[in-house]
Amino acid sequence: MGIKFGEIDSNQILDNEFRIMVLESVVDRILQTNPAAVANLNMQEIRNKVVADLQKKYPNSGIGLKE
């Protein structure tokens, strides 16, 4: 087990960074081939769902959206 930052293990941080970079590459490819593919995305709705999921996973971390 690695170093912990609150409830989050350092290995989880590295895994998340890897997954985000892969996802960024996929999104870049999609946008290069079809820029209109993201025209109807509701980013606020997506952010709210992600925060809710993280709050369930890390209930004591005080995770929330900054305004």
mmCIF file of the N, C-alpha and C atoms, coordinates in Angstrom:
data_MODEL
# 
_entry.id   MODEL 
# 
loop_
_atom_site.group_PDB 
_atom_site.id 
_atom_site.type_symbol 
_atom_site.label_atom_id 
_atom_site.label_alt_id 
_atom_site.label_comp_id 
_atom_site.label_asym_id 
_atom_site.label_entity_id 
_atom_site.label_seq_id 
_atom_site.pdbx_PDB_ins_code 
_atom_site.Cartn_x 
_atom_site.Cartn_y 
_atom_site.Cartn_z 
_atom_site.occupancy 
_atom_site.B_iso_or_equiv 
_atom_site.pdbx_formal_charge 
_atom_site.auth_seq_id 
_atom_site.auth_comp_id 
_atom_site.auth_asym_id 
_atom_site.auth_atom_id 
_atom_site.pdbx_PDB_model_num 
ATOM 1   N N  . MET A 1 1  ? 0.848   -1.173 0.000   1.00 0.00 ? 1  MET A N  1 
ATOM 2   C CA . MET A 1 1  ? 0.000   0.000  0.000   1.00 0.00 ? 1  MET A CA 1 
ATOM 3   C C  . MET A 1 1  ? 0.892   1.233  0.000   1.00 0.00 ? 1  MET A C  1 
ATOM 4   N N  . GLY A 1 2  ? 0.473   2.268  -0.714  1.00 0.00 ? 2  GLY A N  1 
ATOM 5   C CA . GLY A 1 2  ? 1.233   3.500  -0.806  1.00 0.00 ? 2  GLY A CA 1 
ATOM 6   C C  . GLY A 1 2  ? 0.814   4.521  0.237   1.00 0.00 ? 2  GLY A C  1 
ATOM 7   N N  . ILE A 1 3  ? 1.294   5.717  0.063   1.00 0.00 ? 3  ILE A N  1 
ATOM 8   C CA . ILE A 1 3  ? 0.968   6.834  0.938   1.00 0.00 ? 3  ILE A CA 1 
ATOM 9   C C  . ILE A 1 3  ? -0.505  7.190  0.761   1.00 0.00 ? 3  ILE A C  1 
ATOM 10  N N  . LYS A 1 4  ? -1.157  7.588  1.848   1.00 0.00 ? 4  LYS A N  1 
ATOM 11  C CA . LYS A 1 4  ? -2.574  7.971  1.772   1.00 0.00 ? 4  LYS A CA 1 
ATOM 12  C C  . LYS A 1 4  ? -2.721  9.472  1.957   1.00 0.00 ? 4  LYS A C  1 
ATOM 13  N N  . PHE A 1 5  ? -3.598  10.051 1.183   1.00 0.00 ? 5  PHE A N  1 
ATOM 14  C CA . PHE A 1 5  ? -3.997  11.454 1.287   1.00 0.00 ? 5  PHE A CA 1 
ATOM 15  C C  . PHE A 1 5  ? -5.462  11.450 1.686   1.00 0.00 ? 5  PHE A C  1 
ATOM 16  N N  . GLY A 1 6  ? -5.729  11.549 2.986   1.00 0.00 ? 6  GLY A N  1 
ATOM 17  C CA . GLY A 1 6  ? -7.093  11.374 3.462   1.00 0.00 ? 6  GLY A CA 1 
ATOM 18  C C  . GLY A 1 6  ? -7.508  9.934  3.209   1.00 0.00 ? 6  GLY A C  1 
ATOM 19  N N  . GLU A 1 7  ? -8.564  9.744  2.456   1.00 0.00 ? 7  GLU A N  1 
ATOM 20  C CA . GLU A 1 7  ? -9.054  8.398  2.134   1.00 0.00 ? 7  GLU A CA 1 
ATOM 21  C C  . GLU A 1 7  ? -8.452  7.856  0.838   1.00 0.00 ? 7  GLU A C  1 
ATOM 22  N N  . ILE A 1 8  ? -7.637  8.657  0.164   1.00 0.00 ? 8  ILE A N  1 
ATOM 23  C CA . ILE A 1 8  ? -7.180  8.309  -1.175  1.00 0.00 ? 8  ILE A CA 1 
ATOM 24  C C  . ILE A 1 8  ? -5.740  7.823  -1.131  1.00 0.00 ? 8  ILE A C  1 
ATOM 25  N N  . ASP A 1 9  ? -5.507  6.622  -1.644  1.00 0.00 ? 9  ASP A N  1 
ATOM 26  C CA . ASP A 1 9  ? -4.180  6.023  -1.709  1.00 0.00 ? 9  ASP A CA 1 
ATOM 27  C C  . ASP A 1 9  ? -3.420  6.612  -2.898  1.00 0.00 ? 9  ASP A C  1 
ATOM 28  N N  . SER A 1 10 ? -2.108  6.801  -2.750  1.00 0.00 ? 10 SER A N  1 
ATOM 29  C CA . SER A 1 10 ? -1.305  7.380  -3.829  1.00 0.00 ? 10 SER A CA 1 
ATOM 30  C C  . SER A 1 10 ? -1.349  6.528  -5.095  1.00 0.00 ? 10 SER A C  1 
ATOM 31  N N  . ASN A 1 11 ? -1.463  5.212  -4.961  1.00 0.00 ? 11 ASN A N  1 
ATOM 32  C CA . ASN A 1 11 ? -1.574  4.354  -6.151  1.00 0.00 ? 11 ASN A CA 1 
ATOM 33  C C  . ASN A 1 11 ? -2.850  4.660  -6.917  1.00 0.00 ? 11 ASN A C  1 
ATOM 34  N N  . GLN A 1 12 ? -3.912  4.999  -6.202  1.00 0.00 ? 12 GLN A N  1 
ATOM 35  C CA . GLN A 1 12 ? -5.177  5.362  -6.849  1.00 0.00 ? 12 GLN A CA 1 
ATOM 36  C C  . GLN A 1 12 ? -4.999  6.648  -7.649  1.00 0.00 ? 12 GLN A C  1 
ATOM 37  N N  . ILE A 1 13 ? -4.236  7.585  -7.115  1.00 0.00 ? 13 ILE A N  1 
ATOM 38  C CA . ILE A 1 13 ? -3.975  8.847  -7.806  1.00 0.00 ? 13 ILE A CA 1 
ATOM 39  C C  . ILE A 1 13 ? -3.255  8.582  -9.123  1.00 0.00 ? 13 ILE A C  1 
ATOM 40  N N  . LEU A 1 14 ? -2.238  7.736  -9.099  1.00 0.00 ? 14 LEU A N  1 
ATOM 41  C CA . LEU A 1 14 ? -1.506  7.413  -10.333 1.00 0.00 ? 14 LEU A CA 1 
ATOM 42  C C  . LEU A 1 14 ? -2.394  6.680  -11.329 1.00 0.00 ? 14 LEU A C  1 
ATOM 43  N N  . ASP A 1 15 ? -3.202  5.754  -10.844 1.00 0.00 ? 15 ASP A N  1 
ATOM 44  C CA . ASP A 1 15 ? -4.125  5.037  -11.719 1.00 0.00 ? 15 ASP A CA 1 
ATOM 45  C C  . ASP A 1 15 ? -5.116  6.002  -12.360 1.00 0.00 ? 15 ASP A C  1 
ATOM 46  N N  . ASN A 1 16 ? -5.628  6.925  -11.560 1.00 0.00 ? 16 ASN A N  1 
ATOM 47  C CA . ASN A 1 16 ? -6.577  7.904  -12.089 1.00 0.00 ? 16 ASN A CA 1 
ATOM 48  C C  . ASN A 1 16 ? -5.932  8.793  -13.142 1.00 0.00 ? 16 ASN A C  1 
ATOM 49  N N  . GLU A 1 17 ? -4.692  9.229  -12.899 1.00 0.00 ? 17 GLU A N  1 
ATOM 50  C CA . GLU A 1 17 ? -4.014  10.072 -13.883 1.00 0.00 ? 17 GLU A CA 1 
ATOM 51  C C  . GLU A 1 17 ? -3.838  9.318  -15.198 1.00 0.00 ? 17 GLU A C  1 
ATOM 52  N N  . PHE A 1 18 ? -3.467  8.048  -15.130 1.00 0.00 ? 18 PHE A N  1 
ATOM 53  C CA . PHE A 1 18 ? -3.331  7.228  -16.328 1.00 0.00 ? 18 PHE A CA 1 
ATOM 54  C C  . PHE A 1 18 ? -4.656  7.139  -17.080 1.00 0.00 ? 18 PHE A C  1 
ATOM 55  N N  . ARG A 1 19 ? -5.729  6.844  -16.344 1.00 0.00 ? 19 ARG A N  1 
ATOM 56  C CA . ARG A 1 19 ? -7.035  6.689  -16.974 1.00 0.00 ? 19 ARG A CA 1 
ATOM 57  C C  . ARG A 1 19 ? -7.512  7.996  -17.601 1.00 0.00 ? 19 ARG A C  1 
ATOM 58  N N  . ILE A 1 20 ? -7.247  9.123  -16.945 1.00 0.00 ? 20 ILE A N  1 
ATOM 59  C CA . ILE A 1 20 ? -7.637  10.424 -17.487 1.00 0.00 ? 20 ILE A CA 1 
ATOM 60  C C  . ILE A 1 20 ? -6.883  10.706 -18.775 1.00 0.00 ? 20 ILE A C  1 
ATOM 61  N N  . MET A 1 21 ? -5.599  10.399 -18.798 1.00 0.00 ? 21 MET A N  1 
ATOM 62  C CA . MET A 1 21 ? -4.809  10.653 -20.010 1.00 0.00 ? 21 MET A CA 1 
ATOM 63  C C  . MET A 1 21 ? -5.292  9.789  -21.176 1.00 0.00 ? 21 MET A C  1 
ATOM 64  N N  . VAL A 1 22 ? -5.657  8.537  -20.898 1.00 0.00 ? 22 VAL A N  1 
ATOM 65  C CA . VAL A 1 22 ? -6.210  7.675  -21.948 1.00 0.00 ? 22 VAL A CA 1 
ATOM 66  C C  . VAL A 1 22 ? -7.523  8.265  -22.455 1.00 0.00 ? 22 VAL A C  1 
ATOM 67  N N  . LEU A 1 23 ? -8.376  8.659  -21.532 1.00 0.00 ? 23 LEU A N  1 
ATOM 68  C CA . LEU A 1 23 ? -9.666  9.238  -21.898 1.00 0.00 ? 23 LEU A CA 1 
ATOM 69  C C  . LEU A 1 23 ? -9.491  10.521 -22.711 1.00 0.00 ? 23 LEU A C  1 
ATOM 70  N N  . GLU A 1 24 ? -8.533  11.373 -22.326 1.00 0.00 ? 24 GLU A N  1 
ATOM 71  C CA . GLU A 1 24 ? -8.268  12.594 -23.087 1.00 0.00 ? 24 GLU A CA 1 
ATOM 72  C C  . GLU A 1 24 ? -7.876  12.269 -24.520 1.00 0.00 ? 24 GLU A C  1 
ATOM 73  N N  . SER A 1 25 ? -7.059  11.242 -24.698 1.00 0.00 ? 25 SER A N  1 
ATOM 74  C CA . SER A 1 25 ? -6.641  10.844 -26.044 1.00 0.00 ? 25 SER A CA 1 
ATOM 75  C C  . SER A 1 25 ? -7.824  10.365 -26.868 1.00 0.00 ? 25 SER A C  1 
ATOM 76  N N  . VAL A 1 26 ? -8.705  9.601  -26.261 1.00 0.00 ? 26 VAL A N  1 
ATOM 77  C CA . VAL A 1 26 ? -9.898  9.114  -26.963 1.00 0.00 ? 26 VAL A CA 1 
ATOM 78  C C  . VAL A 1 26 ? -10.788 10.287 -27.365 1.00 0.00 ? 26 VAL A C  1 
ATOM 79  N N  . VAL A 1 27 ? -11.025 11.217 -26.440 1.00 0.00 ? 27 VAL A N  1 
ATOM 80  C CA . VAL A 1 27 ? -11.872 12.381 -26.730 1.00 0.00 ? 27 VAL A CA 1 
ATOM 81  C C  . VAL A 1 27 ? -11.243 13.228 -27.837 1.00 0.00 ? 27 VAL A C  1 
ATOM 82  N N  . ASP A 1 28 ? -9.927  13.422 -27.788 1.00 0.00 ? 28 ASP A N  1 
ATOM 83  C CA . ASP A 1 28 ? -9.252  14.181 -28.848 1.00 0.00 ? 28 ASP A CA 1 
ATOM 84  C C  . ASP A 1 28 ? -9.469  13.542 -30.212 1.00 0.00 ? 28 ASP A C  1 
ATOM 85  N N  . ARG A 1 29 ? -9.365  12.216 -30.273 1.00 0.00 ? 29 ARG A N  1 
ATOM 86  C CA . ARG A 1 29 ? -9.592  11.518 -31.547 1.00 0.00 ? 29 ARG A CA 1 
ATOM 87  C C  . ARG A 1 29 ? -11.021 11.701 -32.031 1.00 0.00 ? 29 ARG A C  1 
ATOM 88  N N  . ILE A 1 30 ? -11.973 11.578 -31.123 1.00 0.00 ? 30 ILE A N  1 
ATOM 89  C CA . ILE A 1 30 ? -13.385 11.750 -31.491 1.00 0.00 ? 30 ILE A CA 1 
ATOM 90  C C  . ILE A 1 30 ? -13.609 13.163 -32.023 1.00 0.00 ? 30 ILE A C  1 
ATOM 91  N N  . LEU A 1 31 ? -13.069 14.164 -31.334 1.00 0.00 ? 31 LEU A N  1 
ATOM 92  C CA . LEU A 1 31 ? -13.257 15.549 -31.757 1.00 0.00 ? 31 LEU A CA 1 
ATOM 93  C C  . LEU A 1 31 ? -12.582 15.843 -33.093 1.00 0.00 ? 31 LEU A C  1 
ATOM 94  N N  . GLN A 1 32 ? -11.465 15.201 -33.354 1.00 0.00 ? 32 GLN A N  1 
ATOM 95  C CA . GLN A 1 32 ? -10.783 15.402 -34.629 1.00 0.00 ? 32 GLN A CA 1 
ATOM 96  C C  . GLN A 1 32 ? -11.598 14.859 -35.795 1.00 0.00 ? 32 GLN A C  1 
ATOM 97  N N  . THR A 1 33 ? -12.280 13.756 -35.563 1.00 0.00 ? 33 THR A N  1 
ATOM 98  C CA . THR A 1 33 ? -13.046 13.142 -36.648 1.00 0.00 ? 33 THR A CA 1 
ATOM 99  C C  . THR A 1 33 ? -14.484 13.625 -36.722 1.00 0.00 ? 33 THR A C  1 
ATOM 100 N N  . ASN A 1 34 ? -15.057 14.072 -35.581 1.00 0.00 ? 34 ASN A N  1 
ATOM 101 C CA . ASN A 1 34 ? -16.453 14.504 -35.560 1.00 0.00 ? 34 ASN A CA 1 
ATOM 102 C C  . ASN A 1 34 ? -16.662 15.561 -34.470 1.00 0.00 ? 34 ASN A C  1 
ATOM 103 N N  . PRO A 1 35 ? -16.308 16.812 -34.752 1.00 0.00 ? 35 PRO A N  1 
ATOM 104 C CA . PRO A 1 35 ? -16.420 17.863 -33.741 1.00 0.00 ? 35 PRO A CA 1 
ATOM 105 C C  . PRO A 1 35 ? -17.838 18.069 -33.210 1.00 0.00 ? 35 PRO A C  1 
ATOM 106 N N  . ALA A 1 36 ? -18.840 17.744 -33.980 1.00 0.00 ? 36 ALA A N  1 
ATOM 107 C CA . ALA A 1 36 ? -20.226 17.935 -33.550 1.00 0.00 ? 36 ALA A CA 1 
ATOM 108 C C  . ALA A 1 36 ? -20.664 16.876 -32.539 1.00 0.00 ? 36 ALA A C  1 
ATOM 109 N N  . ALA A 1 37 ? -19.840 15.862 -32.298 1.00 0.00 ? 37 ALA A N  1 
ATOM 110 C CA . ALA A 1 37 ? -20.218 14.761 -31.413 1.00 0.00 ? 37 ALA A CA 1 
ATOM 111 C C  . ALA A 1 37 ? -20.469 15.212 -29.977 1.00 0.00 ? 37 ALA A C  1 
ATOM 112 N N  . VAL A 1 38 ? -19.885 16.324 -29.588 1.00 0.00 ? 38 VAL A N  1 
ATOM 113 C CA . VAL A 1 38 ? -20.038 16.784 -28.202 1.00 0.00 ? 38 VAL A CA 1 
ATOM 114 C C  . VAL A 1 38 ? -20.957 18.000 -28.085 1.00 0.00 ? 38 VAL A C  1 
ATOM 115 N N  . ALA A 1 39 ? -21.591 18.368 -29.165 1.00 0.00 ? 39 ALA A N  1 
ATOM 116 C CA . ALA A 1 39 ? -22.407 19.589 -29.175 1.00 0.00 ? 39 ALA A CA 1 
ATOM 117 C C  . ALA A 1 39 ? -23.566 19.536 -28.182 1.00 0.00 ? 39 ALA A C  1 
ATOM 118 N N  . ASN A 1 40 ? -24.118 18.370 -27.939 1.00 0.00 ? 40 ASN A N  1 
ATOM 119 C CA . ASN A 1 40 ? -25.298 18.257 -27.072 1.00 0.00 ? 40 ASN A CA 1 
ATOM 120 C C  . ASN A 1 40 ? -24.990 17.775 -25.663 1.00 0.00 ? 40 ASN A C  1 
ATOM 121 N N  . LEU A 1 41 ? -23.718 17.785 -25.275 1.00 0.00 ? 41 LEU A N  1 
ATOM 122 C CA . LEU A 1 41 ? -23.371 17.349 -23.925 1.00 0.00 ? 41 LEU A CA 1 
ATOM 123 C C  . LEU A 1 41 ? -23.717 18.428 -22.908 1.00 0.00 ? 41 LEU A C  1 
ATOM 124 N N  . ASN A 1 42 ? -24.298 18.010 -21.805 1.00 0.00 ? 42 ASN A N  1 
ATOM 125 C CA . ASN A 1 42 ? -24.588 18.922 -20.704 1.00 0.00 ? 42 ASN A CA 1 
ATOM 126 C C  . ASN A 1 42 ? -23.481 18.724 -19.668 1.00 0.00 ? 42 ASN A C  1 
ATOM 127 N N  . MET A 1 43 ? -22.436 19.560 -19.747 1.00 0.00 ? 43 MET A N  1 
ATOM 128 C CA . MET A 1 43 ? -21.265 19.383 -18.894 1.00 0.00 ? 43 MET A CA 1 
ATOM 129 C C  . MET A 1 43 ? -21.598 19.557 -17.413 1.00 0.00 ? 43 MET A C  1 
ATOM 130 N N  . GLN A 1 44 ? -22.513 20.435 -17.079 1.00 0.00 ? 44 GLN A N  1 
ATOM 131 C CA . GLN A 1 44 ? -22.869 20.616 -15.667 1.00 0.00 ? 44 GLN A CA 1 
ATOM 132 C C  . GLN A 1 44 ? -23.518 19.354 -15.107 1.00 0.00 ? 44 GLN A C  1 
ATOM 133 N N  . GLU A 1 45 ? -24.362 18.729 -15.893 1.00 0.00 ? 45 GLU A N  1 
ATOM 134 C CA . GLU A 1 45 ? -24.994 17.476 -15.475 1.00 0.00 ? 45 GLU A CA 1 
ATOM 135 C C  . GLU A 1 45 ? -23.943 16.380 -15.279 1.00 0.00 ? 45 GLU A C  1 
ATOM 136 N N  . ILE A 1 46 ? -22.990 16.316 -16.178 1.00 0.00 ? 46 ILE A N  1 
ATOM 137 C CA . ILE A 1 46 ? -21.908 15.330 -16.076 1.00 0.00 ? 46 ILE A CA 1 
ATOM 138 C C  . ILE A 1 46 ? -21.074 15.595 -14.828 1.00 0.00 ? 46 ILE A C  1 
ATOM 139 N N  . ARG A 1 47 ? -20.712 16.862 -14.585 1.00 0.00 ? 47 ARG A N  1 
ATOM 140 C CA . ARG A 1 47 ? -19.926 17.210 -13.394 1.00 0.00 ? 47 ARG A CA 1 
ATOM 141 C C  . ARG A 1 47 ? -20.676 16.848 -12.114 1.00 0.00 ? 47 ARG A C  1 
ATOM 142 N N  . ASN A 1 48 ? -21.977 17.147 -12.071 1.00 0.00 ? 48 ASN A N  1 
ATOM 143 C CA . ASN A 1 48 ? -22.773 16.833 -10.887 1.00 0.00 ? 48 ASN A CA 1 
ATOM 144 C C  . ASN A 1 48 ? -22.796 15.325 -10.608 1.00 0.00 ? 48 ASN A C  1 
ATOM 145 N N  . LYS A 1 49 ? -22.927 14.525 -11.662 1.00 0.00 ? 49 LYS A N  1 
ATOM 146 C CA . LYS A 1 49 ? -22.936 13.070 -11.492 1.00 0.00 ? 49 LYS A CA 1 
ATOM 147 C C  . LYS A 1 49 ? -21.584 12.563 -11.004 1.00 0.00 ? 49 LYS A C  1 
ATOM 148 N N  . VAL A 1 50 ? -20.511 13.099 -11.565 1.00 0.00 ? 50 VAL A N  1 
ATOM 149 C CA . VAL A 1 50 ? -19.170 12.686 -11.143 1.00 0.00 ? 50 VAL A CA 1 
ATOM 150 C C  . VAL A 1 50 ? -18.943 13.022 -9.670  1.00 0.00 ? 50 VAL A C  1 
ATOM 151 N N  . VAL A 1 51 ? -19.343 14.228 -9.257  1.00 0.00 ? 51 VAL A N  1 
ATOM 152 C CA . VAL A 1 51 ? -19.192 14.619 -7.851  1.00 0.00 ? 51 VAL A CA 1 
ATOM 153 C C  . VAL A 1 51 ? -20.006 13.700 -6.952  1.00 0.00 ? 51 VAL A C  1 
ATOM 154 N N  . ALA A 1 52 ? -21.225 13.395 -7.346  1.00 0.00 ? 52 ALA A N  1 
ATOM 155 C CA . ALA A 1 52 ? -22.068 12.498 -6.545  1.00 0.00 ? 52 ALA A CA 1 
ATOM 156 C C  . ALA A 1 52 ? -21.423 11.115 -6.412  1.00 0.00 ? 52 ALA A C  1 
ATOM 157 N N  . ASP A 1 53 ? -20.852 10.604 -7.506  1.00 0.00 ? 53 ASP A N  1 
ATOM 158 C CA . ASP A 1 53 ? -20.174 9.309  -7.466  1.00 0.00 ? 53 ASP A CA 1 
ATOM 159 C C  . ASP A 1 53 ? -18.957 9.353  -6.541  1.00 0.00 ? 53 ASP A C  1 
ATOM 160 N N  . LEU A 1 54 ? -18.180 10.442 -6.607  1.00 0.00 ? 54 LEU A N  1 
ATOM 161 C CA . LEU A 1 54 ? -17.004 10.573 -5.748  1.00 0.00 ? 54 LEU A CA 1 
ATOM 162 C C  . LEU A 1 54 ? -17.396 10.729 -4.282  1.00 0.00 ? 54 LEU A C  1 
ATOM 163 N N  . GLN A 1 55 ? -18.479 11.426 -4.030  1.00 0.00 ? 55 GLN A N  1 
ATOM 164 C CA . GLN A 1 55 ? -18.955 11.584 -2.650  1.00 0.00 ? 55 GLN A CA 1 
ATOM 165 C C  . GLN A 1 55 ? -19.354 10.238 -2.055  1.00 0.00 ? 55 GLN A C  1 
ATOM 166 N N  . LYS A 1 56 ? -19.915 9.355  -2.882  1.00 0.00 ? 56 LYS A N  1 
ATOM 167 C CA . LYS A 1 56 ? -20.266 8.012  -2.404  1.00 0.00 ? 56 LYS A CA 1 
ATOM 168 C C  . LYS A 1 56 ? -19.008 7.191  -2.127  1.00 0.00 ? 56 LYS A C  1 
ATOM 169 N N  . LYS A 1 57 ? -18.013 7.330  -3.005  1.00 0.00 ? 57 LYS A N  1 
ATOM 170 C CA . LYS A 1 57 ? -16.788 6.556  -2.863  1.00 0.00 ? 57 LYS A CA 1 
ATOM 171 C C  . LYS A 1 57 ? -15.941 7.055  -1.693  1.00 0.00 ? 57 LYS A C  1 
ATOM 172 N N  . TYR A 1 58 ? -15.904 8.380  -1.495  1.00 0.00 ? 58 TYR A N  1 
ATOM 173 C CA . TYR A 1 58 ? -15.096 8.997  -0.439  1.00 0.00 ? 58 TYR A CA 1 
ATOM 174 C C  . TYR A 1 58 ? -15.993 9.897  0.422   1.00 0.00 ? 58 TYR A C  1 
ATOM 175 N N  . PRO A 1 59 ? -16.861 9.304  1.242   1.00 0.00 ? 59 PRO A N  1 
ATOM 176 C CA . PRO A 1 59 ? -17.866 10.081 1.960   1.00 0.00 ? 59 PRO A CA 1 
ATOM 177 C C  . PRO A 1 59 ? -17.314 11.080 2.989   1.00 0.00 ? 59 PRO A C  1 
ATOM 178 N N  . ASN A 1 60 ? -16.105 10.885 3.445   1.00 0.00 ? 60 ASN A N  1 
ATOM 179 C CA . ASN A 1 60 ? -15.537 11.765 4.470   1.00 0.00 ? 60 ASN A CA 1 
ATOM 180 C C  . ASN A 1 60 ? -14.565 12.803 3.915   1.00 0.00 ? 60 ASN A C  1 
ATOM 181 N N  . SER A 1 61 ? -14.504 12.941 2.597   1.00 0.00 ? 61 SER A N  1 
ATOM 182 C CA . SER A 1 61 ? -13.515 13.824 1.983   1.00 0.00 ? 61 SER A CA 1 
ATOM 183 C C  . SER A 1 61 ? -14.003 15.246 1.762   1.00 0.00 ? 61 SER A C  1 
ATOM 184 N N  . GLY A 1 62 ? -15.299 15.504 1.928   1.00 0.00 ? 62 GLY A N  1 
ATOM 185 C CA . GLY A 1 62 ? -15.813 16.857 1.706   1.00 0.00 ? 62 GLY A CA 1 
ATOM 186 C C  . GLY A 1 62 ? -15.740 17.295 0.250   1.00 0.00 ? 62 GLY A C  1 
ATOM 187 N N  . ILE A 1 63 ? -15.846 16.330 -0.655  1.00 0.00 ? 63 ILE A N  1 
ATOM 188 C CA . ILE A 1 63 ? -15.766 16.638 -2.094  1.00 0.00 ? 63 ILE A CA 1 
ATOM 189 C C  . ILE A 1 63 ? -17.013 17.392 -2.514  1.00 0.00 ? 63 ILE A C  1 
ATOM 190 N N  . GLY A 1 64 ? -16.814 18.433 -3.318  1.00 0.00 ? 64 GLY A N  1 
ATOM 191 C CA . GLY A 1 64 ? -17.927 19.221 -3.859  1.00 0.00 ? 64 GLY A CA 1 
ATOM 192 C C  . GLY A 1 64 ? -17.447 20.091 -4.990  1.00 0.00 ? 64 GLY A C  1 
ATOM 193 N N  . LEU A 1 65 ? -18.357 20.607 -5.766  1.00 0.00 ? 65 LEU A N  1 
ATOM 194 C CA . LEU A 1 65 ? -18.000 21.509 -6.858  1.00 0.00 ? 65 LEU A CA 1 
ATOM 195 C C  . LEU A 1 65 ? -17.733 22.901 -6.325  1.00 0.00 ? 65 LEU A C  1 
ATOM 196 N N  . LYS A 1 66 ? -16.689 23.539 -6.850  1.00 0.00 ? 66 LYS A N  1 
ATOM 197 C CA . LYS A 1 66 ? -16.432 24.928 -6.510  1.00 0.00 ? 66 LYS A CA 1 
ATOM 198 C C  . LYS A 1 66 ? -17.232 25.809 -7.447  1.00 0.00 ? 66 LYS A C  1 
ATOM 199 N N  . GLU A 1 67 ? -17.744 26.892 -6.923  1.00 0.00 ? 67 GLU A N  1 
ATOM 200 C CA . GLU A 1 67 ? -18.549 27.784 -7.761  1.00 0.00 ? 67 GLU A CA 1 
ATOM 201 C C  . GLU A 1 67 ? -17.769 28.977 -8.209  1.00 0.00 ? 67 GLU A C  1 
# 
